[in-house]
Amino acid sequence: MVGGAPADLITAHLASDTVEVDCEPGEEAALLDGAPPPRHRLRSGRRVMFYVDDAAPLVDRLHQRDPANRRALVVRPTNLEDVFLRLTGTSLEGA
C-alpha cells in the first residue's frame, strides 16, 4: 500500500510540474531535442504529458519549436490522478 501526503506522493513518483502538449509520437524527439529530459511521460492519443521538476526549460524549448504558438500547450501542477496512473501502470494509449 502506498501512503503519504499528496505532495510527497507526487514528488516521490513523478515530478512537481506537468507539461501537456499535442503532438504525434514521431514528433516527440524533435520537440524534446535540447531540453532537459522529462522524469516520466504518458501519452493519450495526440496528447503527451511530460512530468518535470521545472517546466520553464521545456516550455521555452517548445516555444522555440513553435514560435507562432499553434500547438496546444498546458502547464499545470502534477496531481494525484497522474500518480494513480503511474502507480497502477495504466496506459492511456489507444482508444
Beta strands, then each sheet from edge to edge (+ up, - down):
strand 1: 17-22
strand 2: 40-44
strand 3: 47-52
strand 4: 73-77
sheet 1: 2+ 3- 1+ 4-
end
